[in-house]
Structure formats: structure tokens, C-alpha cells
Amino acid sequence: MPIVDVVDSKKKKVGTVDLPSEVFGCKPHVPLVHEAVVMQRACDRQGTASTLRRGEVSGSGKKPWKQKHTGRARAGSLRSPVWRHGGTVFGPKPRSYAFGMPRKKYRAALQSALSAKALEGNVVVVSDLTINQAKTKLLANALTQLGISGTALLVVGDANSHLVQAGRNLSGITILRPEELNVYDVLRCHSLIIPQSELNRVKEVWS
């Protein structure tokens, strides 16, 4: 069971806590994590790319010249893909790139990602992290006092609406509820900040 320090808002150690081994004590499974990231990124694709096929470009359907005795190559349409301004062959059309994976596999992938963060020592457990007003400057100052300088993922509960609103304009900071944790956001952040009061909820949702 991983043991980490609990710090206050000024990065002063106030105790230790055992991270749930069901979530933070698993052996990282790299191929499973990779599959989950590919799935998430595919689901995020808009899939709006569109090209015109030979039946959709403008142009006459008349045969440009007769088949034989002109000395030129045979041609049957001005909209042929081999011609300039012709249609596209096998070009993209709007479609969905989304695919899914079993819930148990995704849960195991997230547990692997969280466990990797714990092994790297990038899980920060704070005793209390609150701000009086929903202002970005207040949250930025609070993170600076915690020693957070790079990208970070902050796990907050439903009651901390000020943190959610303040973090919307803060570059490099992602704020999620325990139910919204996902593999991609966990991997792309440097530090994972979890209030001590939310550890039980994380264990309840993802164990």
C-alpha cells in the first residue's frame, strides 16, 4: 500500500496517509494504458473531414473527345480523378472514429495510470484546498504555495464549485471530479493533486 505525505496549503507536512492499494498499488500495464489512450483520442476526433468524389465535383458529363484517331489518351469525363479539378479517390467523408473498450479493462487501465503516478512520486495529497472566491488568481497562488509549477490534475468534490470555476482559465490545470477521472488526463499531467477528503470517493468509484 503506497504511503504519501499529507501537506497543508503551504506545503508543510501534517501527516501521512495510505493510498488505496486497489487504485494506486497496481502494477502498471503499459499496453492496456496505451489502448485506453488511443480509444479516448479516437472518441475525441470530430470526423468532419470531407472531400468531393468524382460524382460531386462540378463539370460536364460529356466525353471530352472521341475515343479514337485523335492521338490523345482516351478520356471519358472531365471529372476523372486523374484530371486537374477532378474528384478525389477514396477521400475522407464525415464519420465517427469512436470505439469502445470493456469497462473492466478501462478501469484497470486507469488504475495502472494512477499507480504509475504514485510510483513516480507525483501524487500530492493536501489536507485542505479551498478558496474563498472563484478567482483564477487565488487558485494560482494556492498552487504556487504547494510548489506546483507544471501541468496538474486537481481532483475536487461537488462542494468545491469555486475551484472548478477558478481553474477554467488557468493554463495547464485540469480540474475533475472523482467520477470524471480518465487515463488521458492522468497521463498528460505532471502532478496529481487530491484532497485527503476525496481519497475515499476515488477508491469507491475506481476500486
Secondary structure, DSSP 8 states (H G I E B T S, - for coil): --EEEEE-TTS-EEEEEE--HHHHSS---HHHHHHHHHHHHHHH---------TTTS----S-SS-SSSSSS-----TT-TTSTT---SS---S--------HHHHHHHHHHHHHHHHHHT-EEEES----SS--HHHHHHHHHHTT--S-EEEE--TT-HHHHHHGGG-TTEEEE-GGG--HHHHHH-SEEEEEGGGHHHHHHHH-
